[in-house]
Every structure is written in C-alpha cells, then in structure tokens.
Amino acid sequence: MVRQRTVPVTLTGGVKHMNAPNAQLVSIVLRYGMLRNSNLSGANLSGTDLTGANLIDANLNGADLTGAILMRANLFGADLSYANLTGANLQDADLTDANLTGANLTGAETASAKF
C-alpha cells in the first residue's frame, strides 16, 4: 500500500494556467491565481483557498471543491457542471454565465455572489 502525504503548498498569485485534470490539489493556497481557461476537470480541490482567483472560462467539470474558499473569485463562464461545492465559500464570487448543471451547492455560502 502506497501512503500519500499531504504537503502544504502556497502559490499566491504566481500561477498563470493549469492543465491538471484529475489532479489532487487538496488544501493548497492559490489566492489570486491567474487560472483563466485552466483545465481542472475532475480535480480534487477540497479545502483549497482560491480567494480572488481568476477562473474565467476554467473547466471545473466534476471537480471536488468541498469546503473550498472562492471568495471574490471570478468564475465568469466557468464550467462547474457536476462539481461538488458542498460547504464552499462563494461570497462575492462572480458566477455570471457559469455552467452549474448538476453542481452540488449544499451548505455553500453564496452571500453577494453574482449569478
């Protein structure tokens, strides 16, 4: 049995684009990351801090964003279909034209979010 270890990672503002479908990016810090058009479909982003991140037109189809912090994130036109956003913080996030088909928003904080 291979044992996985979680290592804290901080990439504040320095990420420009990610092509990481099905990646395991649990509890990392991607504050203000420039992730426009990134492919994070099926990725595990649970507990990840994406405060103020630019996720315009990002592919987050089927991603696990359980408990993720997406405050003030720009998700304009993002594909969040079938994403798990249970308990996510979406305060002041811009979800204009985002695809939320089948997304789970149970317990998500959506105060002042723009849909």
N, C-alpha and C positions, 0 to 999 in steps of 0.2 A: 504494500500500500504506500503510495506516494503522499507525503504530508505537505500540504500547501501552507505557506506562511504569508500573512498579510503585513506589508511594509507601508508605513505612511509615506505618501508622495505629495509634494506641493508643486504645482506647475502654474502658479498665478500669472495670468496674462501672457505667458510665453508660448502657448500652444497656438499654432496657426491653422491646422487642419488635421483631422484624424480619419484614417481609413482603417477602422478596427472593429469589423463586425464580430459579434460573439465574444468580445474581449471581456476580461474580468478586471474591472476598474472600480473595485469596491472601496468606499470611504476615502477617496483621494480628493485633493483640492484642485479645482480647475477654475477658480474665481477669475472672471473677466476674460476667460479664454476665447480666442477667436476661432470658433469651431464651425463657421459657416460652411454649408454643403458637406459636412463630415458624414461618414457612414459609420454609425454606431448601432446598426440594426442588431437586435438580439443581445446587445451588450448588457452586462451586469454593472449598473452604475448605482446600486443601492448605497445610500448614505453619502453619496458624493456631493461635494459643495461646488455648485455651478452658479453661484451668485454672480449676476451681471454678465453671464456668458453670452456670446453671440452665437446662437444656434439657428440662424436664419437658414431655411431650406435644408436643415440637417435630417438625415434618415435615422430615426429612433424607433422604427417599426419593431414591436415586440421587445423593446428594451425593458429592463427591470430598473425602475427609478424609485423603488420603495424608500421612503424617508429621505429622498434627495432634497437638497436645498437649491431651488431655482428662483430665488428672489431676484426680481428685476432682470431676469434672463430674457433675451429676445429670441422667441421661438416662432417668429413670423414664418408661415408657410412650412413649418417643420412637419414631418410625418411621424406622429406619435400613435399611429394605429396599433391597437393591441398592446400598447405599453402599459406597464404596471406602475402607476403613480400613487399607490396607496401611501397615505401619510406624508406625501411630498409637500414642500412649502413652495407655492407658486405665487406668493404675494407680489403684486406689481409686475408680474411677468406679462409679456406680450405674446398672446397665442392667436393673434389675428391670422386667419386663413390656415391655421394648423389643422391637420387631419387627426381627429380624436376618435375615429371609428373604433369601437370595441375597447377603448382605453379604460382602465380601472382607476377612478379618481376617489375611491372610498377614503374618507378622512383627510383628503388633501385640503390644504389651506389655500383658498383662492381669492382672498380679500384683495380688492383693487386690481385683480388680474383682468386683462383685456382679451375678450374672446371675439 
